[in-house]
């Protein structure tokens, strides 16, 4: 059961062993499990692929881990209504693999798409590299089948595009981190598969110049890129070493990955020309164009593997998920640089610059003892989160609160809002058996 005691958070101190792991194959089986757990007051922690980064699937109070890994069927592809219904344990990347022949795709795109499950994406309202143009998971969830803590099976939403009948319970459950219900089936809205796309790798001499270019890209070109990803030099170096990859980063202090897609080749070419020119006007050293799958995948592979590379090179770290309005990204980077100087440690930063979401990652210096690190980190995070809040931001954009960040919720939410959220939890789960110890301090 050790594999079910943790998620992808690097710090093993967050792990807690479950007392049992169950792998149901249907909503009816989950219903029976929840009825038993509710009657006997047994904690139940829902789990998808375990790829989360907030300890959301860690069984803090032992009890039962309920894994949906066997619930991995494509239930229905409805081309006429442009929807797909899948079980919660379907790997996200598999959805687009089966849709390609229909000329459709699911635009929700977490960076861990090759390993994560769609149920976990919905539970966290996961975002990712394509959120600038396409938004995050919640935009595409039209219906849910879910099991409530008392074992009741409910269906919310469906294939309808519009629905204002009663409270928006669908929107409430999306992003609820497994604290209100166990998802069993998801109905997703689909969109037409873009016929052309190009990835730009843009090298800048400094972090400031790269970050300052982001608002200009969004406002001066009239182009809405699919993605604008930011990587500082340390992040690129670390990922390239991990992958044995060679990028021309020696002269660059930072890089942007900019993806543009569309229905026409000439349209996409005109757009990437305009975007590339703005980058050059803002001080870019070079703009490389990746216009086929192989070269594009080479660029994106580096970005997707940064977190894994840091886990190998700097296993004692804290991967954060702060988010601000995207025009405030330059100020946020300067806050991170100041914290790095004052506390004497590296804080590599990378992430989704186009939507203001950065993964600042404090790493323990080699000469610092574990005791010193554990004393410093909460203080450093409190400073980082407070400064982020002052810029109009908050402490998680896509990874969720779980148990990792719950102590810091009062920095960004008022007592009144926290109290209201707790009352919602009480209404769904009066015995507090479903994923207890998550979100709330």
C-alpha positions as CSV (number, residue, x, y, z in Angstrom):
1,X,0.0,0.0,0.0
2,X,3.0,2.3,0.2
3,X,2.4,3.6,-3.4
4,X,-1.0,4.9,-2.2
5,X,0.5,6.8,0.8
6,X,1.8,9.8,-1.3
7,X,1.3,11.8,-4.5
8,X,4.0,13.5,-6.6
9,X,5.1,16.0,-3.8
10,X,8.8,15.4,-3.4
11,X,8.8,15.7,0.4
12,X,8.3,12.2,1.9
13,X,7.3,13.8,5.2
14,X,3.8,14.3,3.8
15,X,3.1,10.6,3.2
16,X,0.6,8.7,5.3
17,X,-0.1,5.0,5.0
18,X,-3.8,4.0,4.3
19,X,-5.3,1.1,6.2
20,X,-6.9,-0.3,3.1
21,X,-6.9,0.4,-0.6
22,X,-10.0,-0.5,-2.7
23,X,-10.3,-0.4,-6.5
24,X,-14.0,-0.4,-7.5
25,X,-15.1,-0.8,-11.1
26,X,-18.5,1.0,-11.0
27,X,-20.5,3.7,-9.4
28,X,-22.6,1.1,-7.6
29,X,-19.5,-0.4,-6.0
30,X,-18.4,3.1,-4.9
31,X,-21.8,3.7,-3.5
32,X,-21.6,0.6,-1.4
33,X,-18.2,1.5,-0.1
34,X,-19.4,5.1,0.8
35,X,-22.5,3.8,2.6
36,X,-20.3,1.5,4.7
37,X,-17.8,4.3,5.4
38,X,-20.5,6.8,6.3
39,X,-22.2,4.3,8.7
40,X,-18.9,3.3,10.4
41,X,-17.3,6.8,10.2
42,X,-14.3,5.6,8.2
43,X,-12.2,8.2,6.3
44,X,-12.2,7.8,2.5
45,X,-9.6,9.4,0.3
46,X,-10.5,9.4,-3.5
47,X,-7.5,8.9,-5.7
48,X,-6.8,9.1,-9.4
49,X,-3.4,8.6,-10.9
50,X,-1.6,10.1,-7.8
51,X,0.1,12.7,-10.0
52,X,-1.1,15.6,-7.9
53,X,1.2,18.2,-6.3
54,X,-0.8,19.3,-3.2
55,X,-1.0,16.0,-1.2
56,X,-4.7,16.0,-2.1
57,X,-4.8,12.2,-2.5
58,X,-2.8,11.4,0.7
59,X,-4.9,9.6,3.4
60,X,-4.2,12.0,6.3
61,X,-6.3,10.0,8.7
62,X,-5.6,6.5,7.3
63,X,-8.8,4.7,6.5
64,X,-9.6,3.8,2.9
65,X,-7.9,5.0,-0.2
66,X,-10.5,4.7,-3.0
67,X,-8.7,4.4,-6.4
68,X,-10.6,4.8,-9.6
69,X,-7.8,3.2,-11.7
70,X,-10.0,0.3,-12.9
71,X,-12.7,2.8,-14.1
72,X,-11.0,3.5,-17.4
73,X,-13.6,3.1,-20.2
74,X,-14.6,5.5,-22.9
75,X,-18.3,5.4,-22.4
76,X,-19.5,7.4,-25.4
77,X,-18.3,9.6,-28.2
78,X,-21.1,11.8,-29.4
79,X,-19.8,13.5,-32.6
80,X,-23.1,15.3,-33.3
81,X,-23.2,17.0,-29.9
82,X,-19.4,17.3,-29.8
83,X,-19.1,15.6,-26.4
84,X,-17.3,12.6,-25.0
85,X,-18.3,10.7,-21.8
86,X,-15.5,8.9,-20.0
87,X,-15.0,7.1,-16.7
88,X,-12.9,9.0,-14.1
89,X,-9.9,6.7,-14.4
90,X,-9.2,7.4,-18.1
91,X,-5.7,8.8,-18.8
92,X,-6.2,12.3,-20.1
93,X,-3.9,11.9,-23.1
94,X,-5.9,8.9,-24.2
95,X,-9.0,11.0,-24.7
96,X,-7.4,13.0,-27.6
97,X,-5.8,9.8,-29.0
98,X,-9.3,8.3,-29.6
99,X,-10.8,11.6,-30.8
100,X,-8.2,12.4,-33.5
101,X,-9.9,10.3,-36.1
102,X,-13.1,12.4,-35.7
103,X,-11.3,15.7,-36.2
104,X,-12.1,16.7,-32.6
105,X,-10.1,17.3,-29.4
106,X,-10.5,17.9,-25.7
107,X,-8.7,21.2,-25.0
108,X,-8.1,20.8,-21.3
109,X,-4.4,20.2,-21.1
110,X,-2.5,19.6,-17.9
111,X,1.3,19.3,-18.3
112,X,1.1,15.7,-16.9
113,X,-1.4,14.7,-19.5
114,X,0.4,11.4,-20.2
115,X,0.0,10.1,-16.6
116,X,-2.9,11.9,-15.0
117,X,-6.6,10.8,-14.9
118,X,-9.5,12.9,-16.0
119,X,-11.2,12.5,-12.7
120,X,-8.2,14.0,-10.9
121,X,-8.1,16.9,-13.4
122,X,-11.8,17.7,-12.7
123,X,-11.2,17.4,-8.9
124,X,-8.4,20.0,-9.1
125,X,-9.8,22.0,-12.0
126,X,-6.4,21.4,-13.6
127,X,-4.8,23.9,-16.0
128,X,-1.8,23.7,-18.2
129,X,0.1,24.9,-21.2
130,X,-3.0,25.7,-23.4
131,X,-4.9,27.7,-20.9
132,X,-4.2,31.1,-22.5
133,X,-6.4,30.3,-25.4
134,X,-8.5,27.4,-24.3
135,X,-8.9,27.8,-20.6
136,X,-8.7,25.2,-17.9
137,X,-10.6,21.9,-17.2
138,X,-13.7,23.4,-15.8
139,X,-14.6,25.2,-19.1
140,X,-15.1,21.7,-20.7
141,X,-17.0,19.8,-18.0
142,X,-20.6,19.7,-19.1
143,X,-21.8,16.7,-16.9
144,X,-20.8,14.6,-14.0
145,X,-21.9,11.3,-12.4
146,X,-20.7,11.3,-8.8
147,X,-21.2,9.5,-5.5
148,X,-21.9,11.6,-2.5
149,X,-20.5,10.8,1.0
150,X,-23.7,9.0,2.0
151,X,-23.5,6.7,-1.0
152,X,-26.2,8.5,-3.1
153,X,-25.4,8.4,-6.9
154,X,-26.2,11.7,-8.6
155,X,-26.0,13.1,-12.2
156,X,-25.4,16.8,-12.7
157,X,-25.5,18.6,-16.0
158,X,-25.2,16.6,-19.2
159,X,-24.7,17.4,-22.9
160,X,-26.5,20.7,-22.6
161,X,-24.5,23.8,-23.4
162,X,-26.8,26.0,-21.3
163,X,-28.3,25.2,-17.9
164,X,-29.4,27.6,-15.2
165,X,-31.8,25.4,-13.5
166,X,-31.0,25.8,-9.8
167,X,-27.6,26.3,-8.2
168,X,-24.5,25.6,-10.3
169,X,-23.6,22.4,-8.5
170,X,-21.4,21.3,-11.5
171,X,-19.2,24.4,-11.0
172,X,-19.1,23.8,-7.3
173,X,-17.9,20.2,-7.7
174,X,-15.2,21.0,-10.3
175,X,-12.1,21.9,-8.3
176,X,-13.5,20.5,-5.0
177,X,-10.5,18.3,-4.5
178,X,-12.3,15.1,-3.6
179,X,-13.9,16.7,-0.5
180,X,-17.5,16.8,-1.7
181,X,-18.1,13.7,-3.9
182,X,-16.3,10.9,-5.8
183,X,-16.5,11.4,-9.5
184,X,-17.3,8.3,-11.6
185,X,-18.1,9.6,-15.1
186,X,-17.3,12.9,-16.8
187,X,-19.0,14.4,-19.9
188,X,-16.6,16.8,-21.7
189,X,-17.3,19.4,-24.3
190,X,-15.1,19.0,-27.5
191,X,-13.8,21.4,-30.1
192,X,-12.6,21.2,-33.6
193,X,-9.0,19.9,-33.9
194,X,-6.8,22.8,-35.2
195,X,-5.3,21.9,-38.6
196,X,-2.1,23.9,-38.1
197,X,0.1,24.8,-35.2
198,X,3.6,26.3,-34.7
199,X,5.8,26.4,-31.6
200,X,8.2,29.3,-31.1
201,X,11.2,29.0,-28.8
202,X,12.3,32.6,-27.9
203,X,15.6,33.3,-26.2
204,X,16.0,36.4,-24.1
205,X,19.1,37.8,-22.4
206,X,17.4,38.3,-19.0
207,X,14.4,37.1,-17.1
208,X,13.1,40.7,-16.9
209,X,13.1,41.1,-20.7
210,X,11.3,37.7,-21.2
211,X,8.7,38.5,-18.6
212,X,8.1,42.1,-19.7
213,X,7.4,40.8,-23.2
214,X,4.4,38.7,-22.1
215,X,1.9,41.5,-21.6
216,X,3.0,43.0,-24.9
217,X,2.4,39.7,-26.7
218,X,-1.1,39.7,-25.3
219,X,-2.0,43.3,-26.1
220,X,-0.1,44.5,-29.1
221,X,-0.5,41.7,-31.7
222,X,-4.2,40.9,-31.7
223,X,-3.1,37.3,-31.5
224,X,-4.3,34.9,-28.7
225,X,-1.5,32.3,-28.5
226,X,-2.4,28.8,-27.4
227,X,0.3,28.9,-24.8
228,X,3.0,31.2,-23.4
229,X,5.4,29.3,-21.2
230,X,8.3,30.8,-19.3
231,X,11.5,29.0,-18.2
232,X,14.4,30.7,-16.5
233,X,17.9,29.6,-17.3
234,X,18.3,27.3,-14.3
235,X,15.1,25.5,-15.2
236,X,16.2,24.9,-18.8
237,X,19.7,23.8,-17.8
238,X,18.3,21.3,-15.3
239,X,15.8,19.8,-17.7
240,X,18.3,19.6,-20.5
241,X,20.8,17.7,-18.4
242,X,18.0,15.4,-17.2
243,X,17.0,14.6,-20.8
244,X,20.5,14.7,-22.3
245,X,19.1,17.4,-24.5
246,X,21.1,20.3,-26.1
247,X,19.4,23.7,-26.4
248,X,21.2,27.0,-27.2
249,X,20.6,28.4,-23.7
250,X,24.2,29.5,-23.0
251,X,23.6,33.1,-23.8
252,X,20.0,33.2,-22.7
253,X,18.9,34.2,-19.2
254,X,15.3,33.0,-19.9
255,X,13.1,31.5,-22.6
256,X,9.5,31.7,-23.7
257,X,7.7,28.9,-25.5
258,X,4.9,30.4,-27.6
259,X,2.4,28.1,-29.4
260,X,0.0,29.3,-32.0
261,X,-2.7,27.3,-33.7
262,X,-5.5,27.8,-36.2
263,X,-7.4,26.4,-39.2
264,X,-5.2,27.9,-42.0
265,X,-1.5,27.7,-42.6
266,X,-1.2,31.3,-43.9
267,X,-3.2,32.6,-40.9
268,X,-0.9,30.8,-38.4
269,X,2.2,32.0,-40.3
270,X,1.1,35.7,-40.2
271,X,0.3,35.3,-36.5
272,X,3.7,33.8,-35.5
273,X,5.5,36.5,-37.6
274,X,3.7,39.2,-35.6
275,X,4.4,37.5,-32.3
276,X,8.1,36.9,-33.2
277,X,8.6,40.5,-34.2
278,X,7.2,41.8,-30.9
279,X,9.6,39.5,-29.1
280,X,12.6,40.8,-31.1
281,X,11.4,44.4,-30.5
282,X,11.4,43.6,-26.8
283,X,15.0,42.4,-26.8
284,X,14.8,38.7,-27.8
285,X,18.2,37.2,-28.9
286,X,16.6,34.7,-31.3
287,X,13.3,33.2,-32.3
288,X,13.3,29.6,-33.3
289,X,10.4,28.2,-35.3
290,X,9.3,24.6,-34.7
291,X,6.7,23.9,-37.4
292,X,6.5,20.1,-37.3
293,X,5.6,17.5,-34.6
294,X,9.2,16.3,-34.0
295,X,10.7,19.7,-33.4
296,X,7.7,21.0,-31.4
297,X,7.7,17.9,-29.2
298,X,11.4,18.4,-28.6
299,X,10.7,21.9,-27.2
300,X,7.7,20.9,-25.2
301,X,9.4,17.8,-23.7
302,X,12.0,20.1,-22.0
303,X,9.2,22.2,-20.5
304,X,7.1,19.2,-19.3
305,X,10.1,17.6,-17.6
306,X,11.3,20.5,-15.5
307,X,9.6,19.4,-12.3
308,X,10.8,15.8,-12.7
309,X,14.4,17.1,-13.4
310,X,14.4,19.2,-10.2
311,X,13.2,16.2,-8.2
312,X,16.3,14.3,-9.3
313,X,18.8,17.1,-9.0
314,X,17.4,18.8,-5.9
315,X,15.2,16.3,-4.1
316,X,14.5,18.6,-1.1
317,X,12.4,21.4,-2.6
318,X,8.9,22.9,-2.5
319,X,7.2,23.2,-5.8
320,X,4.8,26.1,-5.6
321,X,1.8,27.2,-7.8
322,X,1.3,30.9,-7.3
323,X,-0.8,32.9,-9.7
324,X,-1.3,36.6,-10.4
325,X,-3.0,38.7,-13.1
326,X,-0.6,38.2,-16.0
327,X,0.4,41.8,-16.2
328,X,1.8,41.5,-12.7
329,X,4.2,38.7,-13.6
330,X,7.2,41.0,-13.8
331,X,6.6,42.3,-10.3
332,X,6.1,38.7,-9.1
333,X,9.5,37.6,-10.6
334,X,11.2,40.5,-8.7
335,X,9.6,39.4,-5.5
336,X,11.0,35.9,-6.1
337,X,14.4,37.2,-6.8
338,X,14.4,39.3,-3.6
339,X,13.3,36.3,-1.5
340,X,16.1,34.2,-3.1
341,X,18.7,36.9,-2.2
342,X,17.5,37.5,1.3
343,X,17.2,33.8,2.2
344,X,20.3,32.6,0.4
345,X,18.8,29.9,-1.7
346,X,17.9,29.2,-5.3
347,X,14.2,29.6,-6.4
348,X,14.0,28.6,-10.0
349,X,10.9,29.7,-11.7
350,X,8.9,28.5,-14.7
351,X,5.3,28.1,-15.7
352,X,2.4,29.5,-17.6
353,X,3.3,33.1,-18.1
354,X,0.4,33.8,-20.4
355,X,-2.1,33.2,-17.6
356,X,0.0,34.5,-14.7
357,X,0.7,31.1,-13.2
358,X,4.3,30.5,-12.0
359,X,5.9,27.4,-10.4
360,X,8.5,29.0,-8.1
361,X,10.4,26.2,-6.5
362,X,12.6,26.9,-3.5
363,X,15.3,24.3,-3.2
364,X,17.4,23.4,-0.1
365,X,21.0,24.6,-0.4
366,X,23.6,21.8,-0.2
367,X,25.1,23.3,3.0
368,X,21.8,23.7,4.8
369,X,20.7,21.0,7.3
370,X,17.3,19.5,7.0
371,X,16.3,21.0,10.3
372,X,17.3,24.5,9.1
373,X,15.4,24.0,5.9
374,X,12.2,22.8,7.7
375,X,12.4,25.9,10.0
376,X,13.0,28.3,7.1
377,X,10.5,27.0,4.5
378,X,7.2,28.0,6.2
379,X,8.5,31.5,6.8
380,X,9.7,31.8,3.2
381,X,6.3,30.5,1.8
382,X,4.4,32.9,4.0
383,X,6.4,35.8,2.6
384,X,5.9,34.6,-0.9
385,X,2.2,34.0,-0.5
386,X,1.6,37.4,1.2
387,X,3.5,39.2,-1.6
388,X,1.5,37.3,-4.2
389,X,-1.7,38.3,-2.6
390,X,-0.7,42.0,-2.6
391,X,-0.3,41.7,-6.4
392,X,-3.9,40.5,-6.7
393,X,-2.9,36.8,-6.8
394,X,-3.4,33.7,-4.8
395,X,-1.6,30.6,-3.6
396,X,-2.7,28.0,-6.2
397,X,-3.6,28.3,-9.8
398,X,-3.9,24.7,-10.8
399,X,-2.3,22.3,-8.3
400,X,-4.9,22.8,-5.5
401,X,-4.7,23.3,-1.8
402,X,-4.8,19.7,-0.5
403,X,-3.0,19.5,2.8
404,X,0.2,21.1,1.6
405,X,-1.1,24.6,1.4
406,X,-4.1,24.6,3.8
407,X,-2.3,26.5,6.6
408,X,-1.9,29.5,4.3
409,X,-5.5,29.8,3.2
410,X,-6.2,32.7,5.7
411,X,-3.6,34.8,3.8
412,X,-5.8,34.9,0.8
413,X,-9.4,34.2,2.0
414,X,-11.4,36.1,4.6
415,X,-12.7,34.3,7.7
416,X,-16.2,34.8,6.2
417,X,-15.4,33.0,3.0
418,X,-13.6,30.2,4.8
419,X,-16.6,29.8,7.1
420,X,-19.0,29.7,4.1
421,X,-16.9,27.0,2.4
422,X,-16.9,24.9,5.6
423,X,-20.7,25.1,5.7
424,X,-20.8,23.8,2.1
425,X,-18.6,20.9,3.2
426,X,-20.9,20.3,6.1
427,X,-23.9,20.2,3.8
428,X,-22.3,17.6,1.5
429,X,-20.4,15.6,4.1
430,X,-21.8,16.1,7.6
431,X,-19.7,13.3,9.1
432,X,-16.5,14.6,7.4
433,X,-15.4,11.2,6.1
434,X,-14.6,12.3,2.5
435,X,-11.0,13.4,2.1
436,X,-10.8,14.9,5.6
437,X,-8.0,17.3,6.4
438,X,-7.8,18.9,3.0
439,X,-8.3,22.6,2.0
440,X,-9.2,24.0,5.4
441,X,-6.7,25.0,8.1
